[in-house]
Amino acid sequence: MLEHVLVLVAGLVVLGVSAHYLVHAAIKIALRLKVSEAFIGLTIVAAGTSAPEIAVSVVAALNGQGALSVGNVIGSNIFNLGFILGLVAVIAPQKIPHKMVHRDGVMLFGSTLIVLLMLWNQFVSFWEGALLLFILASYNLFLWFKKDIPEGEEEVEGESRWYDFVIFFVSLFFLVKSADYVVESAVFIAQSFGLSEWAIGATIVAAGTSLPEVATSVMATIKRKFALSVGNVIGSDIFNALGIIGVSAVIAPLSVEAGSSMLGFPDNIISMFLLSATILLILFFMRTGWVLSRFEGMVLLVISIARMGFEIYLGQ
């Protein structure tokens, strides 16, 4: 048991460190495009910080562990929105660009509803996964062609060097390898404690694979780059819902077996309801004065901690 716990912790550490270097290299390369901080946060940084989630979820899908694959994504999204946005708002009130709510927030809520509908029969098919990937590609193409700069934000510039590409691919390699160990250890621990794969994926693995988002958004907040801080979280959640579940289903159709039920609904559907409600609450907070305040951040932190406890209760 202790051996698997140590492997899980070590794997999550390697995931976080690898993702840090992957994101750093990706940003250096992306800056050559001279796009806004919000654009980078919603696309390049979002995809990079979601690398641990996609690695864990794809490996789980290949191993036939659909519940762990999807549970990791949904758990990460709720953790990102509750814990990370709550944490950075407590550190410093977050100024919210209007388009972050009207365009990207609505996109996040819509993609979540689509995934909820697909999960209703506890199965995500190849074609449903392909549809999610098509929506994600269309959204990113839209952002690329718009390339609009949110209010008060300047364009960023920079240049990449040849070794940034090396760092990117080396980091990606370690992400994939460490993800394999994380999945194996998480499944063993779930079985030892009698928890379902869903509960483990939605709590321990979800929080661990969200470490890159935590580090990125906190650092951006310290530097008062609020568009990057908030954009990273919203973009990561959009990428998780559409990209990770989409890729996982295309590689191996996902059969999501519920570990338990409540009020007649499977635990994964309950989690999707919680995610949808969290998104609506955050959009409401963001819309009030276009600032995510410290008090609102504390509310989100409390909800995030309570949610993780609830997931463990459901998965017992």
Secondary structure, 3 states (H helix, E strand, C coil): CHHHHHHHHHHHHHHHHHHHHHHHHHHHHHHHHCCEHHHHHHCHHHHHHCHHHHHHHHHHHHCCCHHHHHHHHHHHHHHHHHHHHHHHHHHCCEECCHHHHHHHHHHHHHHHHHHHHHHCCCEECHHHHHHHHHHHHHHHHHHHHHCCCCCCCCECCCCCCHHHHHHHHHHHHHHHHHHHHHHHHHHHHHHHHCCCHHHHHHHHHHHHHCHHHHHHHHHHHHCCCHHHHHHHHHHHHHHHHHHHHHHHHHHCCEECCCCCEECCEEHHHHHHHHHHHHHHHHHHHHHCCCEECHHHHHHHHHHHHHHHHHHHHHCC
